[in-house]
């Protein structure tokens, strides 16, 4: 696909993997057939923003293999600018296999990503990134968990975005199994969060990272360290916001949206992030941003797949048109 002329206004980076979802329920050991797709929390948010009309640039590596070609094509089909996605002939594309869960349960997932192409990302991969054109950078806690060089890249991306005046969102997206210790995970991710404007943890994540219990106190931990806004994901209960966006500190809780049938919970938090970030980039209030996060998160859980439920701009306008006016 031809590289777009205009540089990306939103930047995202991390690992996109080839995803194989079981066609039938049951343990992976018993499944014969899988449906192929792509997976990755960072790509879910990037795709969510691209579907809403933002020019999103994706920085990563894939292997010089069939799965890497597939991932690149899928990302480009979704509208991502892949000028910063490189092929790595020495390392393979990461793979992930996911059960088909029933009744809204979290599906079991097995990863084959150790030593993957994306795990070898480093600051050198960002050498050609045009930070002067970027309005926003979205980052998560997954790349710094993959390797020391990915950790260096994460800090580099946040520092460069900050130096050029872009806003930064950070979703911890905890993956404890990828870290050598819980203490290292807490220390590293909290340090990265202090570089962000908007921090988007889940309630359990926030408690683990900060040692504080209530949404208000968790948000206070990050506000004390330089964040402008904290959007706390509360699952079906909705979202909590506390921050100083708009010039004055405020806090509010936005209720979640009722879902008749939860099909697949994977990607709900990424849908929330895409909703919050897109609303703030659209110039909406933090209340509207939290509500949009809840709305897109609710859409995400109603279909099978990590990002299949993320709406287009036209669909989002249709969904938001029926919502009551916020004070």
BELQUIPE-V403577 format. One record per helix or strand. SS is the DSSP state (h for helix, s for strand). FROM is the first residue (numbers start at 1). TO is the last residue. If there is no record, write none. Layout:
SS,FROM,TO / SS,FROM,TO
This chain:
s,10,13 / s,17,25 / h,28,30 / s,34,39 / h,41,51 / s,56,63 / h,66,77 / s,81,88 / s,95,100 / s,109,112 / h,118,120 / h,123,126 / h,131,133 / s,136,140 / h,143,146 / h,148,163 / s,167,171 / h,176,178 / h,182,193 / s,198,199 / s,202,202 / h,203,210 / h,215,223 / s,229,233 / h,235,237 / s,238,243 / h,245,247 / s,250,255 / h,268,281 / h,286,300 / h,313,321
